[in-house]
Amino acid sequence: MLASAVAMAARNVPYAVMPPRRKSFVAHSSDHLPMKSTPINADWIVSGEPQARTAEHSRGHDDAALTAIWDCTAGEFRWFFGWDETVMILEGEVHITAEDGTERMLRAGDVAFFAGGTWARWRVDDYVRKVAFLRKPFPKPMAIAYRLRNLLRNGGQTGISA
């Protein structure tokens, strides 16, 4: 509980008191970021020989958020989302099957969210390139305290407009 209180307090310290460790604005063309091979765990591959690459674009000051470009060649694999992840497909397409059996094809311009701690099956017929926005979820006790704090601060309103 003490760790939760300390973490919440640290998030509320004004940036004027804590100078930023990283740049406050980062912009790059996604086509010019250096891509590095990031092999998919062999135990997760269902078929084919998918080859994945990643380029880190930026990280939040608290290391709890990350933006990256990711691409992959043809193949089918299961994927574990250790962080909450929102993706926007930049090029190509991918067939997704979620844990609950929901199926969806994502194409360029589509946006999807995957909750941390879940699995999904990905089938890439040719190639897919995405931008991924990742966020480490709070531990349960801290998440509950954070939500309660926000409800109290925002008069019971939730969502982006609160």
Secondary structure, 3 states (H helix, E strand, C coil): CHHHHHHHHHHCCCCCCCCCCCCCCCCCCHHHCCCEECCCCHHHEEEECCCEEEEEEEECCCCCEEEEEEEEEEEEEEEEECCEEEEEEEEEEEEEEECCCCEEEEECCCEEEECCCEEEEEEEEEEEEEEEEEECCCCHHHHHHHHHHHHHHCCCCCCCCC
